Amino acid sequence: MYLTRTFGRWQIELHRRAVYLTRLPKSDPNCTACRGDGGHGYVTPAGDGDWEDCHCLTWLRTWRLPLWPRRPIREEYPF
């Protein structure tokens, strides 16, 4: 189980053992090839679709920040 929050282009995920920071992709709005969509979609005659990313699209980047290990909970009594 984890918690996810998005702030602008950044997505933060809090897991049990680490925090993940992800910069979401962004395309250039002035790109003449894709017009800011980030790629080109194709539809085949069979009805299948395909997506090809544009060169202006920045890729996902993820950083993992490990958290300190937790001590195991003892079921024993101290006496």
Secondary structure as GFF3:
##gff-version 3
##sequence-region A 1 79
A	DSSP	beta_strand	3	7	.	.	.	ID=ss1
A	DSSP	beta_strand	10	14	.	.	.	ID=ss2
A	DSSP	beta_strand	18	23	.	.	.	ID=ss3
A	DSSP	beta_strand	39	43	.	.	.	ID=ss4
A	DSSP	beta_strand	49	53	.	.	.	ID=ss5
A	DSSP	beta_strand	61	66	.	.	.	ID=ss6
###
